Amino acid sequence: LLTLWGERGVGKTALAKAVAAHLWRRRLLDDGVAFVELAEVRTEAAALGGLGEALDMEFNKWKDVSRALQRWQGLVVLDGMDE
């Protein structure tokens, strides 16, 4: 788990995307990269839906996410958590 922290507009998203692209090009992520935009998300169901859509999976509760990510070999970027 890595958290990029800083004020709006300092480049956290650009850095996360650059790192994800680098890891993907070096073939270090078997399952790829899932980018989830959460800035407009206001409910737990919407957060689960966005994550599920990015991972091409369906989640009804956070326990489902935990189970799925145990097998998933990739990078999940959650953007907009500071909104």
PyMOL Python script that loads the backbone (N, CA, C, O; Angstrom):
from pymol import cmd

cmd.read_pdbstr("""\
ATOM      1  N   LEU A   1       0.854  -1.171   0.000  1.00  0.00           N
ATOM      2  CA  LEU A   1       0.000   0.000   0.000  1.00  0.00           C
ATOM      3  C   LEU A   1       0.897   1.230   0.000  1.00  0.00           C
ATOM      4  O   LEU A   1       1.805   1.362   0.821  1.00  0.00           O
ATOM      5  N   LEU A   2       0.624   2.115  -0.929  1.00  0.00           N
ATOM      6  CA  LEU A   2       1.361   3.366  -1.023  1.00  0.00           C
ATOM      7  C   LEU A   2       0.352   4.493  -1.145  1.00  0.00           C
ATOM      8  O   LEU A   2      -0.579   4.418  -1.948  1.00  0.00           O
ATOM      9  N   THR A   3       0.534   5.526  -0.357  1.00  0.00           N
ATOM     10  CA  THR A   3      -0.347   6.682  -0.419  1.00  0.00           C
ATOM     11  C   THR A   3       0.443   7.885  -0.906  1.00  0.00           C
ATOM     12  O   THR A   3       1.480   8.226  -0.337  1.00  0.00           O
ATOM     13  N   LEU A   4      -0.045   8.524  -1.957  1.00  0.00           N
ATOM     14  CA  LEU A   4       0.539   9.784  -2.424  1.00  0.00           C
ATOM     15  C   LEU A   4      -0.295  10.894  -1.811  1.00  0.00           C
ATOM     16  O   LEU A   4      -1.505  10.967  -2.023  1.00  0.00           O
ATOM     17  N   TRP A   5       0.350  11.741  -1.065  1.00  0.00           N
ATOM     18  CA  TRP A   5      -0.359  12.771  -0.323  1.00  0.00           C
ATOM     19  C   TRP A   5       0.187  14.134  -0.718  1.00  0.00           C
ATOM     20  O   TRP A   5       1.396  14.303  -0.875  1.00  0.00           O
ATOM     21  N   GLY A   6      -0.690  15.090  -0.877  1.00  0.00           N
ATOM     22  CA  GLY A   6      -0.276  16.457  -1.193  1.00  0.00           C
ATOM     23  C   GLY A   6      -1.485  17.294  -1.555  1.00  0.00           C
ATOM     24  O   GLY A   6      -2.602  16.790  -1.676  1.00  0.00           O
ATOM     25  N   GLU A   7      -1.241  18.576  -1.722  1.00  0.00           N
ATOM     26  CA  GLU A   7      -2.323  19.494  -2.067  1.00  0.00           C
ATOM     27  C   GLU A   7      -2.830  19.213  -3.475  1.00  0.00           C
ATOM     28  O   GLU A   7      -2.141  18.594  -4.286  1.00  0.00           O
ATOM     29  N   ARG A   8      -4.049  19.679  -3.754  1.00  0.00           N
ATOM     30  CA  ARG A   8      -4.613  19.535  -5.091  1.00  0.00           C
ATOM     31  C   ARG A   8      -3.694  20.204  -6.104  1.00  0.00           C
ATOM     32  O   ARG A   8      -3.168  21.296  -5.885  1.00  0.00           O
ATOM     33  N   GLY A   9      -3.521  19.499  -7.226  1.00  0.00           N
ATOM     34  CA  GLY A   9      -2.771  20.093  -8.327  1.00  0.00           C
ATOM     35  C   GLY A   9      -1.265  19.916  -8.292  1.00  0.00           C
ATOM     36  O   GLY A   9      -0.566  20.453  -9.151  1.00  0.00           O
ATOM     37  N   VAL A  10      -0.745  19.170  -7.312  1.00  0.00           N
ATOM     38  CA  VAL A  10       0.713  19.018  -7.235  1.00  0.00           C
ATOM     39  C   VAL A  10       1.236  17.877  -8.109  1.00  0.00           C
ATOM     40  O   VAL A  10       2.448  17.740  -8.278  1.00  0.00           O
ATOM     41  N   GLY A  11       0.339  17.054  -8.667  1.00  0.00           N
ATOM     42  CA  GLY A  11       0.767  16.006  -9.578  1.00  0.00           C
ATOM     43  C   GLY A  11       0.684  14.586  -9.058  1.00  0.00           C
ATOM     44  O   GLY A  11       1.361  13.699  -9.578  1.00  0.00           O
ATOM     45  N   LYS A  12      -0.132  14.354  -8.042  1.00  0.00           N
ATOM     46  CA  LYS A  12      -0.264  12.994  -7.493  1.00  0.00           C
ATOM     47  C   LYS A  12      -0.792  12.019  -8.538  1.00  0.00           C
ATOM     48  O   LYS A  12      -0.276  10.910  -8.675  1.00  0.00           O
ATOM     49  N   THR A  13      -1.810  12.428  -9.266  1.00  0.00           N
ATOM     50  CA  THR A  13      -2.397  11.552 -10.278  1.00  0.00           C
ATOM     51  C   THR A  13      -1.402  11.278 -11.399  1.00  0.00           C
ATOM     52  O   THR A  13      -1.258  10.136 -11.835  1.00  0.00           O
ATOM     53  N   ALA A  14      -0.725  12.303 -11.860  1.00  0.00           N
ATOM     54  CA  ALA A  14       0.269  12.122 -12.929  1.00  0.00           C
ATOM     55  C   ALA A  14       1.380  11.181 -12.486  1.00  0.00           C
ATOM     56  O   ALA A  14       1.823  10.339 -13.268  1.00  0.00           O
ATOM     57  N   LEU A  15       1.831  11.308 -11.259  1.00  0.00           N
ATOM     58  CA  LEU A  15       2.863  10.423 -10.738  1.00  0.00           C
ATOM     59  C   LEU A  15       2.365   8.984 -10.666  1.00  0.00           C
ATOM     60  O   LEU A  15       3.071   8.060 -11.070  1.00  0.00           O
ATOM     61  N   ALA A  16       1.154   8.791 -10.152  1.00  0.00           N
ATOM     62  CA  ALA A  16       0.590   7.442 -10.055  1.00  0.00           C
ATOM     63  C   ALA A  16       0.453   6.810 -11.432  1.00  0.00           C
ATOM     64  O   ALA A  16       0.758   5.629 -11.600  1.00  0.00           O
ATOM     65  N   LYS A  17      -0.001   7.576 -12.421  1.00  0.00           N
ATOM     66  CA  LYS A  17      -0.136   7.059 -13.780  1.00  0.00           C
ATOM     67  C   LYS A  17       1.228   6.731 -14.387  1.00  0.00           C
ATOM     68  O   LYS A  17       1.367   5.729 -15.088  1.00  0.00           O
ATOM     69  N   ALA A  18       2.226   7.559 -14.125  1.00  0.00           N
ATOM     70  CA  ALA A  18       3.574   7.306 -14.649  1.00  0.00           C
ATOM     71  C   ALA A  18       4.169   6.035 -14.045  1.00  0.00           C
ATOM     72  O   ALA A  18       4.774   5.234 -14.758  1.00  0.00           O
ATOM     73  N   VAL A  19       4.005   5.848 -12.749  1.00  0.00           N
ATOM     74  CA  VAL A  19       4.505   4.636 -12.084  1.00  0.00           C
ATOM     75  C   VAL A  19       3.778   3.407 -12.625  1.00  0.00           C
ATOM     76  O   VAL A  19       4.405   2.385 -12.903  1.00  0.00           O
ATOM     77  N   ALA A  20       2.465   3.504 -12.775  1.00  0.00           N
ATOM     78  CA  ALA A  20       1.688   2.378 -13.300  1.00  0.00           C
ATOM     79  C   ALA A  20       2.148   2.015 -14.713  1.00  0.00           C
ATOM     80  O   ALA A  20       2.318   0.838 -15.028  1.00  0.00           O
ATOM     81  N   ALA A  21       2.346   3.013 -15.554  1.00  0.00           N
ATOM     82  CA  ALA A  21       2.799   2.758 -16.923  1.00  0.00           C
ATOM     83  C   ALA A  21       4.182   2.120 -16.927  1.00  0.00           C
ATOM     84  O   ALA A  21       4.439   1.202 -17.706  1.00  0.00           O
ATOM     85  N   HIS A  22       5.062   2.594 -16.072  1.00  0.00           N
ATOM     86  CA  HIS A  22       6.413   2.029 -15.980  1.00  0.00           C
ATOM     87  C   HIS A  22       6.371   0.559 -15.563  1.00  0.00           C
ATOM     88  O   HIS A  22       7.031  -0.283 -16.172  1.00  0.00           O
ATOM     89  N   LEU A  23       5.603   0.258 -14.535  1.00  0.00           N
ATOM     90  CA  LEU A  23       5.499  -1.127 -14.069  1.00  0.00           C
ATOM     91  C   LEU A  23       4.885  -2.032 -15.130  1.00  0.00           C
ATOM     92  O   LEU A  23       5.298  -3.181 -15.282  1.00  0.00           O
ATOM     93  N   TRP A  24       3.898  -1.516 -15.867  1.00  0.00           N
ATOM     94  CA  TRP A  24       3.251  -2.296 -16.915  1.00  0.00           C
ATOM     95  C   TRP A  24       4.236  -2.566 -18.070  1.00  0.00           C
ATOM     96  O   TRP A  24       4.328  -3.688 -18.567  1.00  0.00           O
ATOM     97  N   ARG A  25       4.961  -1.533 -18.482  1.00  0.00           N
ATOM     98  CA  ARG A  25       5.938  -1.709 -19.569  1.00  0.00           C
ATOM     99  C   ARG A  25       7.018  -2.706 -19.208  1.00  0.00           C
ATOM    100  O   ARG A  25       7.492  -3.444 -20.072  1.00  0.00           O
ATOM    101  N   ARG A  26       7.414  -2.741 -17.950  1.00  0.00           N
ATOM    102  CA  ARG A  26       8.444  -3.682 -17.497  1.00  0.00           C
ATOM    103  C   ARG A  26       7.869  -5.069 -17.225  1.00  0.00           C
ATOM    104  O   ARG A  26       8.584  -5.970 -16.787  1.00  0.00           O
ATOM    105  N   ARG A  27       6.562  -5.234 -17.489  1.00  0.00           N
ATOM    106  CA  ARG A  27       5.867  -6.511 -17.319  1.00  0.00           C
ATOM    107  C   ARG A  27       5.932  -7.027 -15.876  1.00  0.00           C
ATOM    108  O   ARG A  27       6.100  -8.223 -15.636  1.00  0.00           O
ATOM    109  N   LEU A  28       5.796  -6.115 -14.944  1.00  0.00           N
ATOM    110  CA  LEU A  28       5.824  -6.471 -13.527  1.00  0.00           C
ATOM    111  C   LEU A  28       4.423  -6.659 -12.941  1.00  0.00           C
ATOM    112  O   LEU A  28       4.270  -6.998 -11.767  1.00  0.00           O
ATOM    113  N   LEU A  29       3.412  -6.436 -13.770  1.00  0.00           N
ATOM    114  CA  LEU A  29       2.020  -6.549 -13.316  1.00  0.00           C
ATOM    115  C   LEU A  29       1.286  -7.549 -14.198  1.00  0.00           C
ATOM    116  O   LEU A  29       0.867  -7.206 -15.303  1.00  0.00           O
ATOM    117  N   ASP A  30       1.129  -8.761 -13.731  1.00  0.00           N
ATOM    118  CA  ASP A  30       0.490  -9.808 -14.536  1.00  0.00           C
ATOM    119  C   ASP A  30      -0.936  -9.453 -14.950  1.00  0.00           C
ATOM    120  O   ASP A  30      -1.341  -9.735 -16.078  1.00  0.00           O
ATOM    121  N   ASP A  31      -1.700  -8.837 -14.049  1.00  0.00           N
ATOM    122  CA  ASP A  31      -3.105  -8.542 -14.331  1.00  0.00           C
ATOM    123  C   ASP A  31      -3.354  -7.096 -14.738  1.00  0.00           C
ATOM    124  O   ASP A  31      -4.500  -6.712 -14.972  1.00  0.00           O
ATOM    125  N   GLY A  32      -2.325  -6.306 -14.822  1.00  0.00           N
ATOM    126  CA  GLY A  32      -2.473  -4.939 -15.306  1.00  0.00           C
ATOM    127  C   GLY A  32      -2.717  -3.906 -14.231  1.00  0.00           C
ATOM    128  O   GLY A  32      -2.388  -4.095 -13.061  1.00  0.00           O
ATOM    129  N   VAL A  33      -3.308  -2.803 -14.669  1.00  0.00           N
ATOM    130  CA  VAL A  33      -3.549  -1.649 -13.807  1.00  0.00           C
ATOM    131  C   VAL A  33      -5.035  -1.315 -13.844  1.00  0.00           C
ATOM    132  O   VAL A  33      -5.646  -1.287 -14.913  1.00  0.00           O
ATOM    133  N   ALA A  34      -5.605  -1.064 -12.686  1.00  0.00           N
ATOM    134  CA  ALA A  34      -6.990  -0.605 -12.578  1.00  0.00           C
ATOM    135  C   ALA A  34      -6.967   0.799 -12.000  1.00  0.00           C
ATOM    136  O   ALA A  34      -6.477   1.010 -10.890  1.00  0.00           O
ATOM    137  N   PHE A  35      -7.494   1.757 -12.747  1.00  0.00           N
ATOM    138  CA  PHE A  35      -7.547   3.146 -12.305  1.00  0.00           C
ATOM    139  C   PHE A  35      -8.988   3.465 -11.934  1.00  0.00           C
ATOM    140  O   PHE A  35      -9.890   3.355 -12.765  1.00  0.00           O
ATOM    141  N   VAL A  36      -9.201   3.862 -10.683  1.00  0.00           N
ATOM    142  CA  VAL A  36     -10.551   4.130 -10.183  1.00  0.00           C
ATOM    143  C   VAL A  36     -10.638   5.579  -9.728  1.00  0.00           C
ATOM    144  O   VAL A  36      -9.939   5.997  -8.806  1.00  0.00           O
ATOM    145  N   GLU A  37     -11.504   6.336 -10.386  1.00  0.00           N
ATOM    146  CA  GLU A  37     -11.722   7.736 -10.027  1.00  0.00           C
ATOM    147  C   GLU A  37     -12.815   7.813  -8.968  1.00  0.00           C
ATOM    148  O   GLU A  37     -13.954   7.420  -9.219  1.00  0.00           O
ATOM    149  N   LEU A  38     -12.475   8.314  -7.795  1.00  0.00           N
ATOM    150  CA  LEU A  38     -13.412   8.348  -6.680  1.00  0.00           C
ATOM    151  C   LEU A  38     -13.836   9.754  -6.256  1.00  0.00           C
ATOM    152  O   LEU A  38     -14.555   9.908  -5.269  1.00  0.00           O
ATOM    153  N   ALA A  39     -13.405  10.769  -6.982  1.00  0.00           N
ATOM    154  CA  ALA A  39     -13.696  12.143  -6.571  1.00  0.00           C
ATOM    155  C   ALA A  39     -15.189  12.430  -6.461  1.00  0.00           C
ATOM    156  O   ALA A  39     -15.608  13.174  -5.575  1.00  0.00           O
ATOM    157  N   GLU A  40     -15.991  11.857  -7.339  1.00  0.00           N
ATOM    158  CA  GLU A  40     -17.433  12.121  -7.337  1.00  0.00           C
ATOM    159  C   GLU A  40     -18.239  11.063  -6.586  1.00  0.00           C
ATOM    160  O   GLU A  40     -19.462  11.166  -6.486  1.00  0.00           O
ATOM    161  N   VAL A  41     -17.559  10.054  -6.064  1.00  0.00           N
ATOM    162  CA  VAL A  41     -18.243   8.959  -5.372  1.00  0.00           C
ATOM    163  C   VAL A  41     -18.697   9.421  -3.988  1.00  0.00           C
ATOM    164  O   VAL A  41     -17.921  10.001  -3.229  1.00  0.00           O
ATOM    165  N   ARG A  42     -19.952   9.157  -3.675  1.00  0.00           N
ATOM    166  CA  ARG A  42     -20.498   9.595  -2.386  1.00  0.00           C
ATOM    167  C   ARG A  42     -21.046   8.445  -1.551  1.00  0.00           C
ATOM    168  O   ARG A  42     -21.380   8.641  -0.383  1.00  0.00           O
ATOM    169  N   THR A  43     -21.146   7.244  -2.129  1.00  0.00           N
ATOM    170  CA  THR A  43     -21.704   6.121  -1.383  1.00  0.00           C
ATOM    171  C   THR A  43     -20.785   4.914  -1.478  1.00  0.00           C
ATOM    172  O   THR A  43     -19.960   4.798  -2.385  1.00  0.00           O
ATOM    173  N   GLU A  44     -20.952   4.034  -0.528  1.00  0.00           N
ATOM    174  CA  GLU A  44     -20.169   2.799  -0.520  1.00  0.00           C
ATOM    175  C   GLU A  44     -20.479   1.962  -1.757  1.00  0.00           C
ATOM    176  O   GLU A  44     -19.576   1.383  -2.361  1.00  0.00           O
ATOM    177  N   ALA A  45     -21.751   1.899  -2.133  1.00  0.00           N
ATOM    178  CA  ALA A  45     -22.144   1.120  -3.306  1.00  0.00           C
ATOM    179  C   ALA A  45     -21.495   1.662  -4.577  1.00  0.00           C
ATOM    180  O   ALA A  45     -21.088   0.889  -5.444  1.00  0.00           O
ATOM    181  N   ALA A  46     -21.398   2.977  -4.691  1.00  0.00           N
ATOM    182  CA  ALA A  46     -20.758   3.584  -5.863  1.00  0.00           C
ATOM    183  C   ALA A  46     -19.260   3.291  -5.880  1.00  0.00           C
ATOM    184  O   ALA A  46     -18.682   3.067  -6.944  1.00  0.00           O
ATOM    185  N   ALA A  47     -18.634   3.292  -4.713  1.00  0.00           N
ATOM    186  CA  ALA A  47     -17.207   2.967  -4.630  1.00  0.00           C
ATOM    187  C   ALA A  47     -16.966   1.519  -5.033  1.00  0.00           C
ATOM    188  O   ALA A  47     -16.042   1.229  -5.793  1.00  0.00           O
ATOM    189  N   LEU A  48     -17.787   0.618  -4.529  1.00  0.00           N
ATOM    190  CA  LEU A  48     -17.681  -0.797  -4.899  1.00  0.00           C
ATOM    191  C   LEU A  48     -17.925  -0.988  -6.391  1.00  0.00           C
ATOM    192  O   LEU A  48     -17.238  -1.774  -7.044  1.00  0.00           O
ATOM    193  N   GLY A  49     -18.897  -0.273  -6.922  1.00  0.00           N
ATOM    194  CA  GLY A  49     -19.207  -0.368  -8.351  1.00  0.00           C
ATOM    195  C   GLY A  49     -18.070   0.128  -9.219  1.00  0.00           C
ATOM    196  O   GLY A  49     -17.736  -0.498 -10.224  1.00  0.00           O
ATOM    197  N   GLY A  50     -17.469   1.253  -8.840  1.00  0.00           N
ATOM    198  CA  GLY A  50     -16.346   1.798  -9.602  1.00  0.00           C
ATOM    199  C   GLY A  50     -15.147   0.881  -9.590  1.00  0.00           C
ATOM    200  O   GLY A  50     -14.493   0.682 -10.613  1.00  0.00           O
ATOM    201  N   LEU A  51     -14.862   0.328  -8.435  1.00  0.00           N
ATOM    202  CA  LEU A  51     -13.745  -0.607  -8.316  1.00  0.00           C
ATOM    203  C   LEU A  51     -14.031  -1.881  -9.115  1.00  0.00           C
ATOM    204  O   LEU A  51     -13.156  -2.394  -9.813  1.00  0.00           O
ATOM    205  N   GLY A  52     -15.245  -2.378  -9.008  1.00  0.00           N
ATOM    206  CA  GLY A  52     -15.625  -3.569  -9.763  1.00  0.00           C
ATOM    207  C   GLY A  52     -15.534  -3.354 -11.260  1.00  0.00           C
ATOM    208  O   GLY A  52     -15.067  -4.228 -11.992  1.00  0.00           O
ATOM    209  N   GLU A  53     -15.978  -2.194 -11.717  1.00  0.00           N
ATOM    210  CA  GLU A  53     -15.905  -1.878 -13.147  1.00  0.00           C
ATOM    211  C   GLU A  53     -14.453  -1.823 -13.621  1.00  0.00           C
ATOM    212  O   GLU A  53     -14.127  -2.349 -14.686  1.00  0.00           O
ATOM    213  N   ALA A  54     -13.591  -1.196 -12.844  1.00  0.00           N
ATOM    214  CA  ALA A  54     -12.176  -1.079 -13.216  1.00  0.00           C
ATOM    215  C   ALA A  54     -11.485  -2.435 -13.265  1.00  0.00           C
ATOM    216  O   ALA A  54     -10.580  -2.651 -14.072  1.00  0.00           O
ATOM    217  N   LEU A  55     -11.915  -3.345 -12.399  1.00  0.00           N
ATOM    218  CA  LEU A  55     -11.296  -4.668 -12.331  1.00  0.00           C
ATOM    219  C   LEU A  55     -12.053  -5.714 -13.150  1.00  0.00           C
ATOM    220  O   LEU A  55     -11.652  -6.877 -13.202  1.00  0.00           O
ATOM    221  N   ASP A  56     -13.151  -5.296 -13.788  1.00  0.00           N
ATOM    222  CA  ASP A  56     -14.011  -6.197 -14.546  1.00  0.00           C
ATOM    223  C   ASP A  56     -14.509  -7.341 -13.655  1.00  0.00           C
ATOM    224  O   ASP A  56     -14.487  -8.511 -14.035  1.00  0.00           O
ATOM    225  N   MET A  57     -14.958  -6.953 -12.455  1.00  0.00           N
ATOM    226  CA  MET A  57     -15.488  -7.893 -11.479  1.00  0.00           C
ATOM    227  C   MET A  57     -16.740  -7.269 -10.862  1.00  0.00           C
ATOM    228  O   MET A  57     -17.037  -6.098 -11.100  1.00  0.00           O
ATOM    229  N   GLU A  58     -17.460  -8.040 -10.083  1.00  0.00           N
ATOM    230  CA  GLU A  58     -18.639  -7.509  -9.411  1.00  0.00           C
ATOM    231  C   GLU A  58     -18.482  -7.691  -7.906  1.00  0.00           C
ATOM    232  O   GLU A  58     -18.184  -8.785  -7.427  1.00  0.00           O
ATOM    233  N   PHE A  59     -18.687  -6.602  -7.171  1.00  0.00           N
ATOM    234  CA  PHE A  59     -18.552  -6.634  -5.721  1.00  0.00           C
ATOM    235  C   PHE A  59     -19.837  -6.143  -5.065  1.00  0.00           C
ATOM    236  O   PHE A  59     -20.430  -5.154  -5.494  1.00  0.00           O
ATOM    237  N   ASN A  60     -20.258  -6.854  -4.014  1.00  0.00           N
ATOM    238  CA  ASN A  60     -21.413  -6.423  -3.236  1.00  0.00           C
ATOM    239  C   ASN A  60     -20.993  -5.906  -1.866  1.00  0.00           C
ATOM    240  O   ASN A  60     -21.724  -5.138  -1.240  1.00  0.00           O
ATOM    241  N   LYS A  61     -19.832  -6.319  -1.402  1.00  0.00           N
ATOM    242  CA  LYS A  61     -19.323  -5.860  -0.112  1.00  0.00           C
ATOM    243  C   LYS A  61     -17.796  -5.860  -0.158  1.00  0.00           C
ATOM    244  O   LYS A  61     -17.189  -6.478  -1.032  1.00  0.00           O
ATOM    245  N   TRP A  62     -17.191  -5.164   0.790  1.00  0.00           N
ATOM    246  CA  TRP A  62     -15.735  -5.014   0.804  1.00  0.00           C
ATOM    247  C   TRP A  62     -15.027  -6.350   1.001  1.00  0.00           C
ATOM    248  O   TRP A  62     -13.888  -6.517   0.566  1.00  0.00           O
ATOM    249  N   LYS A  63     -15.682  -7.286   1.642  1.00  0.00           N
ATOM    250  CA  LYS A  63     -15.103  -8.619   1.820  1.00  0.00           C
ATOM    251  C   LYS A  63     -14.854  -9.278   0.462  1.00  0.00           C
ATOM    252  O   LYS A  63     -13.867  -9.992   0.285  1.00  0.00           O
ATOM    253  N   ASP A  64     -15.757  -9.035  -0.497  1.00  0.00           N
ATOM    254  CA  ASP A  64     -15.581  -9.558  -1.856  1.00  0.00           C
ATOM    255  C   ASP A  64     -14.330  -8.983  -2.505  1.00  0.00           C
ATOM    256  O   ASP A  64     -13.597  -9.694  -3.193  1.00  0.00           O
ATOM    257  N   VAL A  65     -14.089  -7.696  -2.285  1.00  0.00           N
ATOM    258  CA  VAL A  65     -12.905  -7.034  -2.841  1.00  0.00           C
ATOM    259  C   VAL A  65     -11.651  -7.670  -2.272  1.00  0.00           C
ATOM    260  O   VAL A  65     -10.721  -7.992  -3.012  1.00  0.00           O
ATOM    261  N   SER A  66     -11.626  -7.847  -0.979  1.00  0.00           N
ATOM    262  CA  SER A  66     -10.473  -8.443  -0.310  1.00  0.00           C
ATOM    263  C   SER A  66     -10.145  -9.817  -0.886  1.00  0.00           C
ATOM    264  O   SER A  66      -8.988 -10.121  -1.177  1.00  0.00           O
ATOM    265  N   ARG A  67     -11.159 -10.626  -1.043  1.00  0.00           N
ATOM    266  CA  ARG A  67     -10.952 -11.976  -1.605  1.00  0.00           C
ATOM    267  C   ARG A  67     -10.421 -11.916  -3.027  1.00  0.00           C
ATOM    268  O   ARG A  67      -9.496 -12.650  -3.376  1.00  0.00           O
ATOM    269  N   ALA A  68     -10.993 -11.057  -3.844  1.00  0.00           N
ATOM    270  CA  ALA A  68     -10.591 -10.955  -5.252  1.00  0.00           C
ATOM    271  C   ALA A  68      -9.164 -10.441  -5.383  1.00  0.00           C
ATOM    272  O   ALA A  68      -8.405 -10.931  -6.219  1.00  0.00           O
ATOM    273  N   LEU A  69      -8.795  -9.467  -4.573  1.00  0.00           N
ATOM    274  CA  LEU A  69      -7.461  -8.875  -4.698  1.00  0.00           C
ATOM    275  C   LEU A  69      -6.362  -9.787  -4.168  1.00  0.00           C
ATOM    276  O   LEU A  69      -5.187  -9.571  -4.468  1.00  0.00           O
ATOM    277  N   GLN A  70      -6.716 -10.788  -3.395  1.00  0.00           N
ATOM    278  CA  GLN A  70      -5.719 -11.757  -2.944  1.00  0.00           C
ATOM    279  C   GLN A  70      -5.155 -12.531  -4.122  1.00  0.00           C
ATOM    280  O   GLN A  70      -4.006 -12.970  -4.086  1.00  0.00           O
ATOM    281  N   ARG A  71      -5.956 -12.701  -5.163  1.00  0.00           N
ATOM    282  CA  ARG A  71      -5.529 -13.452  -6.350  1.00  0.00           C
ATOM    283  C   ARG A  71      -5.065 -12.539  -7.487  1.00  0.00           C
ATOM    284  O   ARG A  71      -4.413 -13.001  -8.423  1.00  0.00           O
ATOM    285  N   TRP A  72      -5.388 -11.270  -7.413  1.00  0.00           N
ATOM    286  CA  TRP A  72      -5.112 -10.329  -8.498  1.00  0.00           C
ATOM    287  C   TRP A  72      -3.685  -9.823  -8.393  1.00  0.00           C
ATOM    288  O   TRP A  72      -3.272  -9.342  -7.338  1.00  0.00           O
ATOM    289  N   GLN A  73      -2.933  -9.926  -9.470  1.00  0.00           N
ATOM    290  CA  GLN A  73      -1.539  -9.507  -9.486  1.00  0.00           C
ATOM    291  C   GLN A  73      -1.382  -8.247 -10.331  1.00  0.00           C
ATOM    292  O   GLN A  73      -0.899  -8.301 -11.462  1.00  0.00           O
ATOM    293  N   GLY A  74      -1.790  -7.130  -9.777  1.00  0.00           N
ATOM    294  CA  GLY A  74      -1.743  -5.880 -10.523  1.00  0.00           C
ATOM    295  C   GLY A  74      -1.677  -4.697  -9.574  1.00  0.00           C
ATOM    296  O   GLY A  74      -1.420  -4.841  -8.378  1.00  0.00           O
ATOM    297  N   LEU A  75      -1.913  -3.539 -10.136  1.00  0.00           N
ATOM    298  CA  LEU A  75      -1.882  -2.297  -9.370  1.00  0.00           C
ATOM    299  C   LEU A  75      -3.255  -1.652  -9.440  1.00  0.00           C
ATOM    300  O   LEU A  75      -3.818  -1.494 -10.523  1.00  0.00           O
ATOM    301  N   VAL A  76      -3.787  -1.284  -8.297  1.00  0.00           N
ATOM    302  CA  VAL A  76      -5.046  -0.552  -8.227  1.00  0.00           C
ATOM    303  C   VAL A  76      -4.720   0.870  -7.785  1.00  0.00           C
ATOM    304  O   VAL A  76      -4.158   1.086  -6.711  1.00  0.00           O
ATOM    305  N   VAL A  77      -5.079   1.832  -8.626  1.00  0.00           N
ATOM    306  CA  VAL A  77      -4.876   3.249  -8.302  1.00  0.00           C
ATOM    307  C   VAL A  77      -6.236   3.830  -7.961  1.00  0.00           C
ATOM    308  O   VAL A  77      -7.129   3.879  -8.807  1.00  0.00           O
ATOM    309  N   LEU A  78      -6.391   4.269  -6.719  1.00  0.00           N
ATOM    310  CA  LEU A  78      -7.619   4.922  -6.263  1.00  0.00           C
ATOM    311  C   LEU A  78      -7.351   6.426  -6.268  1.00  0.00           C
ATOM    312  O   LEU A  78      -6.595   6.926  -5.436  1.00  0.00           O
ATOM    313  N   ASP A  79      -7.959   7.132  -7.187  1.00  0.00           N
ATOM    314  CA  ASP A  79      -7.701   8.563  -7.342  1.00  0.00           C
ATOM    315  C   ASP A  79      -8.889   9.366  -6.832  1.00  0.00           C
ATOM    316  O   ASP A  79     -10.037   8.939  -6.951  1.00  0.00           O
ATOM    317  N   GLY A  80      -8.606  10.519  -6.271  1.00  0.00           N
ATOM    318  CA  GLY A  80      -9.657  11.409  -5.824  1.00  0.00           C
ATOM    319  C   GLY A  80     -10.154  11.126  -4.418  1.00  0.00           C
ATOM    320  O   GLY A  80     -11.228  11.594  -4.039  1.00  0.00           O
ATOM    321  N   MET A  81      -9.408  10.383  -3.651  1.00  0.00           N
ATOM    322  CA  MET A  81      -9.820  10.069  -2.274  1.00  0.00           C
ATOM    323  C   MET A  81      -9.811  11.319  -1.391  1.00  0.00           C
ATOM    324  O   MET A  81     -10.436  11.338  -0.331  1.00  0.00           O
ATOM    325  N   ASP A  82      -9.109  12.350  -1.825  1.00  0.00           N
ATOM    326  CA  ASP A  82      -9.003  13.564  -1.019  1.00  0.00           C
ATOM    327  C   ASP A  82     -10.147  14.533  -1.284  1.00  0.00           C
ATOM    328  O   ASP A  82     -10.219  15.591  -0.658  1.00  0.00           O
ATOM    329  N   GLU A  83     -11.033  14.188  -2.197  1.00  0.00           N
ATOM    330  CA  GLU A  83     -12.127  15.095  -2.551  1.00  0.00           C
ATOM    331  C   GLU A  83     -13.203  15.076  -1.498  1.00  0.00           C
ATOM    332  O   GLU A  83     -14.205  15.779  -1.626  1.00  0.00           O
TER     333      GLU A  83
END
""", "prot")
cmd.dss("prot")
cmd.show_as("cartoon", "prot")
cmd.util.cbc("prot")
cmd.orient("prot")
